[in-house]
Amino acid sequence: MTVYFIGAGPGAADLITVRGQRVIESAPVCLYAGAFVPDELLKLCPPDARVVDTAKLNLDQIIDELVAAHGEGKDVARLHSGDPSVFSAMAEQMRRLDDAGVPYEVVPGVPAYAAAAASLKREFTVPGVGQTVVLTRTSARSTPMPDGEDLTSLGRSRATMVVHLAVQRIDEVVAELVPNYGADCPVAVVAWASRENEVILRGTLADIADQVHAAGVRTTAVIVVGKVLTASGFLDSHLYSATRCRT
């Protein structure tokens, strides 16, 4: 048997990969990350599948479920929101499975920042404007950030920044970013990206906090900061240039 860590995507059920869908449809056990995984995906599980919401389980309890399925020779679809390569707590589960001798595979998914970019109809790497994207979060009750990965330090590059899991601290985020980016730097907040209740807020570091508070956005959002959000007079990329040698 195998545990399949599957990126369930940012919210819209049809943003699951074909591979991920096939695993869900065939796995006799499915563990999913609470409300972050759409009900439509859970309906793909076999009728007799064991379906477990892990939102209220601790790590030991989750591993117990995975090891038990392994002992029964059953594959497991382990659904994480977005893509499991970032902010998914997958690494600690894989470490435990290594210790227990349980095999696993990873099926990538559409990350939240990509869904946000699609909703904003923006490319986060624009020629001559921004070619670097920083994916990060902030510390509150969650695991502390490593030294040198605070927003002030990361912001010195003025690269396009996507801040996850921090919209509830929007005032502090703005205060840390303004010294490097400037109060007039474009910002967007996308909550529940790709879902029917999606919320998109656009502004600058000077006014985005007020917009977030007024809209009541408190969770499931990414904050995007950078000049790429409003770039227009940029050079065409070399990729499609008429002067590029294609022989």
C-alpha positions as CSV (number, residue, x, y, z in Angstrom):
1,M,0.0,0.0,0.0
2,T,1.0,3.7,-0.4
3,V,0.1,6.9,1.3
4,Y,-0.5,9.5,-1.4
5,F,0.0,13.1,-0.2
6,I,-2.3,15.0,-2.7
7,G,-2.5,18.7,-3.3
8,A,-6.2,19.3,-3.4
9,G,-5.8,22.7,-4.9
10,P,-6.9,26.2,-3.6
11,G,-10.6,25.5,-3.3
12,A,-12.4,24.9,-6.7
13,A,-12.9,21.2,-7.0
14,D,-12.0,21.1,-10.7
15,L,-8.5,22.4,-10.0
16,I,-7.4,19.0,-8.7
17,T,-4.9,17.2,-11.0
18,V,-6.0,14.2,-13.1
19,R,-3.6,12.1,-11.1
20,G,-4.9,13.3,-7.8
21,Q,-8.5,12.6,-8.9
22,R,-7.6,9.1,-9.9
23,V,-6.0,8.3,-6.5
24,I,-9.1,9.7,-4.6
25,E,-11.4,7.6,-6.7
26,S,-9.6,4.4,-6.0
27,A,-8.2,4.8,-2.4
28,P,-10.2,2.9,0.2
29,V,-9.0,5.4,2.9
30,C,-9.1,9.2,2.6
31,L,-7.8,11.7,5.2
32,Y,-8.5,15.3,4.4
33,A,-7.7,18.7,5.9
34,G,-11.1,19.8,7.1
35,A,-13.0,22.6,5.4
36,F,-10.0,23.5,3.3
37,V,-10.9,20.6,1.0
38,P,-14.1,21.0,-1.0
39,D,-16.9,18.5,-0.4
40,E,-17.0,17.8,-4.2
41,L,-13.7,16.1,-4.0
42,L,-14.8,13.9,-1.1
43,K,-17.7,12.7,-3.2
44,L,-15.1,11.1,-5.5
45,C,-14.1,8.6,-2.8
46,P,-15.4,5.1,-3.2
47,P,-18.8,4.5,-1.5
48,D,-17.3,2.3,1.1
49,A,-14.2,4.3,1.8
50,R,-13.1,5.3,5.3
51,V,-13.1,9.2,5.1
52,V,-11.5,11.0,8.1
53,D,-11.5,14.7,8.8
54,T,-8.1,15.5,10.3
55,A,-9.0,19.1,11.4
56,K,-9.4,18.0,15.0
57,L,-6.7,15.3,15.1
58,N,-3.1,15.8,16.3
59,L,-0.1,14.4,14.5
60,D,0.0,11.2,16.5
61,Q,-3.6,10.5,15.7
62,I,-3.1,11.2,12.0
63,I,-0.1,8.9,11.9
64,D,-2.0,6.2,13.7
65,E,-4.6,6.3,10.9
66,L,-2.0,6.0,8.2
67,V,-0.1,3.2,9.9
68,A,-3.4,1.3,10.5
69,A,-4.3,1.6,6.8
70,H,-0.8,0.3,5.9
71,G,-1.3,-2.7,8.2
72,E,-4.6,-3.5,6.4
73,G,-2.9,-3.2,3.0
74,K,-4.9,-0.2,2.0
75,D,-3.8,2.9,-0.1
76,V,-4.5,6.3,1.5
77,A,-5.4,9.5,-0.2
78,R,-4.1,12.2,2.2
79,L,-5.6,15.5,1.0
80,H,-3.9,18.8,1.7
81,S,-5.2,22.2,0.5
82,G,-3.2,23.9,-2.2
83,D,0.1,22.3,-3.0
84,P,1.7,20.2,-0.3
85,S,5.2,21.6,-1.0
86,V,4.5,24.8,1.0
87,F,2.9,25.3,4.5
88,S,1.2,21.9,4.5
89,A,2.9,20.1,7.5
90,M,3.6,17.2,5.2
91,A,7.3,17.0,6.1
92,E,6.6,16.0,9.7
93,Q,4.2,13.3,8.5
94,M,6.7,11.9,6.1
95,R,9.3,11.8,8.8
96,R,7.0,9.7,10.9
97,L,6.1,7.4,8.0
98,D,9.8,6.9,7.3
99,D,10.3,5.7,10.9
100,A,7.3,3.4,10.6
101,G,8.4,2.0,7.3
102,V,5.3,3.2,5.5
103,P,5.8,4.1,1.8
104,Y,4.4,7.3,0.4
105,E,4.2,9.4,-2.8
106,V,3.4,13.1,-3.4
107,V,1.0,14.4,-6.0
108,P,1.4,18.1,-6.5
109,G,-1.5,20.5,-6.7
110,V,-2.4,24.1,-7.6
111,P,-1.0,26.4,-4.8
112,A,-2.9,29.3,-3.3
113,Y,-0.5,31.9,-4.8
114,A,-1.0,30.5,-8.3
115,A,-4.8,30.7,-7.9
116,A,-4.5,34.2,-6.6
117,A,-2.4,35.2,-9.6
118,A,-5.1,33.7,-11.9
119,S,-7.8,35.6,-10.1
120,L,-5.9,38.9,-10.3
121,K,-5.1,38.1,-14.0
122,R,-1.4,38.9,-13.3
123,E,2.0,37.4,-13.9
124,F,4.2,37.6,-10.8
125,T,7.4,37.7,-12.9
126,V,7.3,40.6,-15.3
127,P,10.3,41.5,-17.5
128,G,12.3,44.4,-16.1
129,V,9.9,44.8,-13.1
130,G,10.1,41.7,-11.0
131,Q,11.8,38.3,-11.6
132,T,11.7,37.0,-8.1
133,V,8.8,35.8,-5.9
134,V,9.2,35.3,-2.2
135,L,6.7,32.9,-0.6
136,T,6.5,33.4,3.2
137,R,4.3,33.7,6.2
138,T,4.5,35.4,9.6
139,S,4.7,34.2,13.2
140,A,1.8,34.5,15.7
141,R,0.7,31.4,17.5
142,S,2.3,29.3,14.8
143,T,5.8,27.9,14.6
144,P,8.4,30.8,15.0
145,M,10.1,32.0,11.8
146,P,13.8,31.2,11.4
147,D,16.3,34.0,12.0
148,G,16.6,36.3,9.0
149,E,13.2,35.4,7.5
150,D,11.1,38.2,9.0
151,L,9.3,40.5,6.6
152,T,11.7,43.3,7.1
153,S,14.7,41.2,6.1
154,L,13.0,39.6,3.2
155,G,11.6,42.9,2.0
156,R,15.0,44.4,1.4
157,S,15.1,42.9,-2.1
158,R,11.7,44.5,-3.0
159,A,10.9,41.4,-4.8
160,T,7.3,40.3,-5.4
161,M,6.2,38.9,-2.0
162,V,3.3,36.6,-1.3
163,V,2.5,36.3,2.4
164,H,0.4,33.3,3.5
165,L,-1.4,32.8,6.8
166,A,-1.1,36.4,7.9
167,V,-4.2,38.4,6.8
168,Q,-5.4,38.5,10.4
169,R,-2.2,40.5,11.2
170,I,-2.5,42.8,8.2
171,D,-1.6,45.9,10.3
172,E,1.6,44.4,11.5
173,V,2.4,43.1,8.0
174,V,2.0,46.6,6.5
175,A,4.1,48.2,9.2
176,E,7.0,45.8,8.5
177,L,6.8,46.2,4.7
178,V,6.4,49.9,4.3
179,P,10.0,50.9,5.1
180,N,11.3,48.8,2.2
181,Y,8.5,48.9,-0.4
182,G,7.0,52.3,0.4
183,A,3.4,53.2,1.3
184,D,2.4,53.6,-2.4
185,C,3.5,50.0,-3.3
186,P,0.7,48.0,-5.0
187,V,-0.9,45.3,-2.9
188,A,-3.7,42.7,-3.4
189,V,-5.4,40.4,-1.0
190,V,-7.2,37.4,-2.4
191,A,-9.3,35.4,0.0
192,W,-10.8,32.0,-0.8
193,A,-9.2,32.1,-4.3
194,S,-11.0,30.1,-7.0
195,R,-14.1,29.6,-4.8
196,E,-17.6,31.1,-5.3
197,N,-17.1,33.3,-2.2
198,E,-13.7,34.6,-3.4
199,V,-12.8,38.1,-2.3
200,I,-10.3,40.3,-4.1
201,L,-9.0,43.6,-2.6
202,R,-6.6,45.8,-4.5
203,G,-4.8,48.9,-3.2
204,T,-1.5,50.0,-1.7
205,L,0.3,49.4,1.5
206,A,-1.3,52.8,2.7
207,D,-4.9,51.6,2.4
208,I,-5.0,47.8,2.2
209,A,-5.4,47.2,5.9
210,D,-8.5,49.4,6.1
211,Q,-9.9,47.4,3.1
212,V,-9.2,44.1,4.8
213,H,-10.9,45.2,8.0
214,A,-13.9,46.6,6.2
215,A,-14.4,43.4,4.2
216,G,-14.1,41.2,7.3
217,V,-11.4,39.0,5.8
218,R,-9.8,37.0,8.6
219,T,-8.6,33.8,7.1
220,T,-7.8,31.7,4.0
221,A,-6.2,34.6,2.1
222,V,-2.8,35.5,0.6
223,I,-1.3,39.0,0.6
224,V,0.6,39.9,-2.6
225,V,3.0,42.9,-2.6
226,G,4.9,44.3,-5.5
227,K,5.1,46.5,-8.6
228,V,4.2,43.6,-10.9
229,L,0.6,44.1,-9.8
230,T,0.2,47.3,-11.7
231,A,3.0,47.0,-14.3
232,S,2.0,48.0,-17.8
233,G,4.9,49.7,-19.7
234,F,7.3,46.8,-19.4
235,L,9.5,45.3,-22.2
236,D,8.3,42.2,-24.0
237,S,10.2,39.1,-22.9
238,H,13.0,37.7,-24.9
239,L,11.1,34.4,-25.2
240,Y,8.9,35.5,-28.1
241,S,11.1,38.3,-29.4
242,A,11.3,38.6,-33.2
243,T,15.1,39.0,-32.9
244,R,15.6,35.7,-30.9
245,C,17.5,33.0,-32.8
246,R,15.2,30.0,-33.2
247,T,17.5,27.7,-35.2
